[in-house]
């Protein structure tokens, strides 16, 4: 059970870091130099968090069946969709909504 929790924590860390990257990209759009867009504290923290979430996934893979990990990891797209709407105030397009529905259906079908 602990490894399942580790897998979900890894998904949330990856989601938070991707939201941080989206926010940084939006904040520096056309304002800063090319180097500053990639070498600033937000981006470095976000990529470090992504690396940490991959390490957590490797730990979780030792106990969680390989057939379950992709289902857990695919929920990150749903969380990014929701957090982008709630935190970044992005309006979801129809394609994104359809994509989230397909992910949910795919997870439901794979767990049958």
C-alpha positions, -999 to 999 in steps of 0.1 A, spaced: 0 0 0 29 23 7 42 20 -28 8 30 -43 10 61 -21 45 68 -33 33 65 -69 4 90 -63 28 114 -45 51 112 -75 22 121 -98 13 151 -77 49 163 -75 52 160 -113 19 179 -117 30 207 -94 63 211 -113 46 212 -146 22 238 -134 52 258 -122 68 254 -156 36 266 -173 34 296 -150 71 305 -156 66 302 -194 36 325 -192 53 351 -170 84 353 -191 67 354 -225 87 380 -245 100 397 -214 133 381 -205 163 369 -223 165 334 -238 189 322 -211 168 336 -182 138 316 -195 157 284 -187 182 293 -160 160 307 -132 150 294 -98 114 284 -108 126 263 -138 155 247 -119 131 238 -90 105 224 -114 130 202 -132 145 190 -99 110 181 -88 104 162 -120 136 143 -115 125 135 -79 91 123 -90 108 99 -115 129 86 -86 98 80 -66 82 62 -95 112 38 -96 107 31 -59 70 24 -65 77 1 -94 94 -23 -71 61 -33 -55 33 -19 -77 24 -41 -107 36 -27 -140 1 -27 -153 -11 -3 -127 17 24 -129 6 38 -163 -29 42 -150 -16 62 -120 8 82 -142 -19 91 -167 -39 108 -141 -13 136 -141 -28 149 -173 -62 152 -155 -46 170 -126 -27 194 -148 -60 201 -167 -78 209 -134 -49 229 -118 -44 249 -150 -81 258 -148 -81 266 -110 -46 281 -105 -36 296 -139 -72 304 -149 -68 288 -183 -100 281 -202 -101 245 -213 -106 238 -250 -130 212 -263 -100 190 -274 -86 191 -238 -120 181 -224 -123 152 -248 -87 142 -240 -95 141 -203 -126 121 -209 -106 96 -230 -80 92 -203 -107 85 -177 -124 60 -201 -90 43 -208 -82 40 -171 -117 25 -165 -114 0 -193 -79 -10 -183 -90 -18 -148 -118 -41 -159 
